[in-house]
Amino acid sequence: MCELARVSRSSYYRLLAVKEPEREQVETRAAIQEVALAHRRRYGYRRMTAELRHRGLAVNHKRVARLMREDNLLAIGRRKYVLTTDSRHTLKVYLNLAARMQLTGINQLWIADITYIRLEAEFVYLAVVIDRFSRRVVGWSLDRSLAVRLTVTALQRAIDSRRPPPGLVHHSDRGVQYASREYVEVLESHDITPSMSRAANPYDNAACESFMKTLKYEEIHCSQYHTMEELSANIEAFIDRYYNLLRLHSALGYRSPAEFEAAAEKFDGEPEKRSASTVLSFSRDGEIFPSDGATESGEKADPASSPAHRLDESPVGYSSAGCSPAEPASASPTVDYSEPQALK
């Protein structure tokens, strides 16, 4: 009707609210219920408000929250968090590069994590790999064991689906599955640089933790699964056909990952070449030191003035001889700092 009359839907709903407030109230409630059913009550009031505005309804988020509360359509609440990362190992731990990166496109930074899912008679484990730029899940794997094959399968699926160019950084926690020889060999064979979070600091991998929270609240906690096959089918539908393609993300300006990538590709033209433009920066006293040693004005920075570490990576805990970590779990770069020549 709006197309035939050549008026916008938002104008129609504004006029309807003035002339027929009761009818406008009914249509708004009906739209909220339609969105809630379509997304299986996964949307909270903020995301619901964004979806309604995409449909042309001029609504306020406070009103949407009130209507959803009255109709019992608020999203499912959270459950207790359980720690699953095992970082008590003597394997090599890599320098945290993710916090220094300024992303400009896809296939520059991937992040990975593991979570558990409880079935009727057992626990199973899910590993995911996410493109940090668009929040798109590019690889995932489900297994009954926390063995290394869980994470390797997810990584291999991500590589097969994206075919990333050299220069990609892969960031994860310090879990033994990501520090294992088998996993690192897959990364190195595809010219992918490992990166790991600092000890007891989940903020370095916050985007991946956010996805796990969304998966639990919007899919896992809303259903009861009896078998691993049933769970696998539902996770595939949630990730590949809903989360990546349809779900609105507040961090992406209330767009889906697929829509965000399409917009970025349209803006840039050649997204596959943007991995080479990734910038590493080191901040200190309000100044930015690019990784190539140049200042923001284009002049070469004094090597002595450039910091050797970030402010949030204090040198406390490192020995003065060789800068080797005081504990096996401390972060160390990919080179071996135990040799004296590494200080050159």
N, C-alpha and C positions, 0 to 999 in steps of 0.2 A: 504493500500500500504506500509506503514511504517513497519507494522508487517511482511509482506511477505519479505521485503528487510532487515529485522532485523536491522533497524536504528531507533533512537528516533525521535519523531516528532519535537523536538526543533532543532535537527541537520538538518532535512529536511528544516525547515523554514529559518534557517541561510543560508543554501546553496541557497535556492530560492531567498533570498534577494540580494545575490551577483550576481547570474547568470541571474535572471529574476525579476528585481526590480518592474516592472509594475505589473506583475502577483502577486507578493507578496503583493503589495499595495492593489490590488483588494481583495485578500483572507483575508487580515487583516480587511479591511472595512466590508466584508461580515460576518466575525466572530463577529465583534463588533455589527453589526446590529442584528445578530442572538441572541446574549446574551441580547441585549437591549429589543428585542421583547419577549424573553422568560421570562424576569424579569419585563416586563411592564414598562420600563424606570425607575426602582427603583434604579439602580446602578449608582453611580458617577464614576468618572474616576479612582479613586484608587481601588475600588472594582472591576471595570471592568478589570483593569490591572491584578489583582490577578486571576480572572476567566480565562482570556486569557492565562496566564502563566500555570494555571492548565491544559489547553488544549494543551500546548506544544508550544505556540507562544512566541518567544523572542521579547517582545515589551517593550518600555519605557513608563512610565506613562505620560510624557509630550507629546509624540506622540499620545497616546490614547486620552488625553484631547483635542488635536487639531482636531483629526478626529471626535470625538464626537461633538465638537462645529461646525465643518463644516457640519456635517450631521444632526444637530439639535437633538441630542440624549442625551444632558445633563439632569441630574435629575431635577425633579420639585423643585422649590425654596420654601423657608419657608414662613409661615404666622405669624401674630401677636399672641403672647402668652397671654392666659387669665387665671387668677388665679381662682382655684376652691376649694382650701382647706379652711375649716372653723375650725380653732383651738381655737376659742373663746368659751371655755367651762370650766367647773369646774371639769371635770372627771380626773381620775388619769392619769398622763403622766409618761411613763417608761424610765429608763436609756438607753442611747444610747450604745448598745453593738456591733452594726455592725462595727463601725469604729475600734474596738479593735480586730476583728477576723482575723485570718490567715486561709484561707480556703484551704482544701486539697481534697475535694470531694463534691459530691452532697448531698442534704438534710442536709446541715449544716446551711445555711442561706437562707431564703426566703425574698424577698422584694415585697412590694405591693404599688399600687397607683391607682388613679382614674383620668379619663379625660372625657371631654364632646365631643359629636359629633353632628353636626348640620345636621338635615334632611330638607326636603323640607318645612315642616310645624311645626316642633317641635325640641326640643333638647332631646337627650338621653345620657346616661352615661355608661361608660365602666370601670370596675374594673379588674385588672390583678394581678396575683401572679407569681413571677419569681424566679427560682432558681439562686441565685447570682453566683454560681460557673460556670455554663455552659450557663447562659443567656437564658435558656429555659423557655418558658411560660408554667407553670404547671397547671394554673387555670385561668379562666376568666368568666365574667358575664356581661350581657347587660341589662339595665333597663331604664324605663322612669323616675325613681325617684332616688334621692340620699339617700333614706332610707337605714337603716342598712342591709336589706336583699340583697342589691347589693353586698356589700363586703363579707357578710357571704356566699353567694352562690359561689362566686369565690374561697373563702378559702376552702369550703367544697369540691368543684371539685378538687382542688389541693391535698387535703388530700386523696380523693378517688383514684386519679390517681397515687400518689407516695407512699402512706402508709409510711410516714417518721417514723423513730425510735425516741425514746425520746432523747431530747437534742437539737432539732432543734430550731433556733432563727428566729423569724418573725419580720422583720423591716418595719416600715411604717412612714408616717408623723404623725403629731399630730391631724389630722382631727377627728371630732366627730364620724365618722363611725368606725374608728379603735380603738378609746378609749371607745366605748360603752360597756355596760355590756354584751350584747348578743355576741359581737365579742370576747371579752376577755374570756368568758366562753367556747367558741369553742376552743380557743387556749389552755386553761388550761385543758380541758377534753382530749386533745391529747398530753399532756406534752410538749407543745410548749411554749418557753419563749418569751414574747413580748419585743420589742425594738422600740424606736422612735427617730426621728431626733431632732436636736436642733431647736430652734425657728428661722425662717427666714433663714434656711441653707439647700438649696436643694442638696448640694454636698453629703450629707450623703446617699441620695437615688438616686445618679446620674445614676446608671445602669437602674433603672426603668424609670427615666425621658428620658433616651436615647431611650428606647423601644417606649415610647409614641411619641417621635419625629419621629422615623422611621415609626411607624404606620401612623401618620398623613401625612408625606411627600410621602411615597411610596404607600399608599392605599387610605386613606380618601380624601386627596386633589386631587387625580388623578381621582376621580369618583364622580358621583352625585347619591345619594340614595333618593328614594321616600318614602319607608316604612321601618319600623324597621325590618321586616322579611327579606327584601332584604339586609339590612346592616348586620344583624346577619349571613346570609349565606356567605357573602363576608369576614367578619372578621374571621369566622371559617376556610374558605379556606386559608386566609392569614396567620393566626397563626399556625394552626395545620398541614397544608400541604405545606406551603412555608417557613415561618419564622423559625420554629423549625427544619425542615428537609433539606431545600435547601439553604437558604440565608447565604452567607459568612459573618462572623463577624470579623472585624479587631482586636478586643480585644481578639479573640480566635485564632489568627494566621491565619485568613482567612479560617476558618472552620465553618460549621454549628453547632448549639448546639447539634444536634443528633450525628454528627460525633465526636465532642469534647468529649461528654460523653462516646461514644464507645471507643475512644482512651484512656480515663482515666480508663475505666473499664478493658480494655486489659492490661494496665500498672500495675494497682493495683490488679485486680483479684476479689476483693470483695468490690464494692463501697458502698454497703448498710451498711457496718460496719465502714465506715470512719467518720461518724458523731461524734463518741466518741473521735476522735483525734483532734477536733477543739481546737485551742489555743487562749486564751485571753491574750493580752499583753498591758502593760502600759508604754509609753515612756516618758523619761525626761532626758534632758542633754545628749542625744545620747545613753542612756542606755535602755535596755529592761527588764521589770519586769514581768515575767509570772504570771498568776493568782494564781498559787499554792505557790507563795512566793519563788521559787527557782531562782537563777541567771542563766545566760547562761552557766557558768562553772559547774553548778550542785550543788553549795553550797546554803544553805539556806540564803535568803536575810534578812537583818535587817528590821523588821516590821516598825520601825520608819522612815526608809529611803525610803520606798515604797510610791509613791504618792497616794493620795486619789482620784485624778481626773486627767484627761488629761490636757495638756497645753491648748488645744482649748476649754476646759470647765472650765473657770475661776470661782473661788469661789465667785467672786463679784456678789452680788444679793442674797446671802444666809445669813440668820441670824446666829449669833454665837450660839444661844440657840437652840440646837437640829438640826442644819443644815437644817431647813425647808425652802422651797422656799419662796422668798419674794413675788412672784406672783403666781397665780394658774397655769399659763401656763409654768412655769419653769420646767425643767426636774427633776423628782424624781425617785429613785429606787422603785422596787416593794415592799420593806418593808416600813413601815410608820416611817419616821424620825421625826415625831412630838413628839414621846415618848422619854424621856431622855435616857432610857436604850438602844436605838438604837445606841448610841455613843460608846458602849463597843466594 
